[in-house]
Amino acid sequence: MSTETLLLGVDGDATLCRARLQAMSGELLGESMAGPANICIGAHGGRDGGVLVVGTGTVGWAELAGRSYRVGGWGPAVSDEGGGAWLGCEALRRVLWARDGRIPWTALLTAMFEQYEADPHAIVSWSSSALPRDFGALAPVIVEHASNGDPAAVELMRLAAGHVDALAQRLMSMGAQRLSLVGGLSLHIERWLAPATRLHLSPPAGDALEGALQLARAAAESTVA
């Protein structure tokens, strides 16, 4: 009885996961989505390079001369600066600052305060049990207000970009001269990045699922050999 080798690629993320099933021939057999997990090599088609993942969280990842290097991505409690969850948390922090008279109100801060019926205790209560993806769900309104020049939103996007720039600088210092920006916030953060970071960016050659399938194929072929 003969068996056919199948390849399963999984793209894990803090918001949702995707899986893709292929035959060794490359034929797509199925694809599905499910709940959250975390990172994946497809960005540079197997060549040396790095990725800057900017989604619910952030992480820098490089594949150089057959070795993997990671920068950041240690979870929202102590890391993941510049991602969607970080943006949401920092925005709520500024809402409370504005409520206390420490900074001026802006359209963003007012809109977010009204989401909680202008009750600071509601923000505190919600935050105590909110998950990273819940904070990340606040990111789109920040992005929207930043595009309209809201001072608080602009400040947040610049700060977020600064954290991503720091990841990029570390990856480049390791030798990753080709970087790709991936993740749900990648398109929105790019315009805020430093020129030195943007200079090294290149569009991903494939998505994370393609990278996972490349790894699976290499493992399968080495087993056969």
Helices and strands as residue ranges (DSSP letters): E 6-11, E 17-23, E 28-34, G 42-44, E 49-54, E 58-64, E 67-71, H 84-99, H 107-115, H 120-129, H 132-136, H 139-147, H 151-174, E 179-182, H 186-189, G 190-192, H 195-198, H 208-224
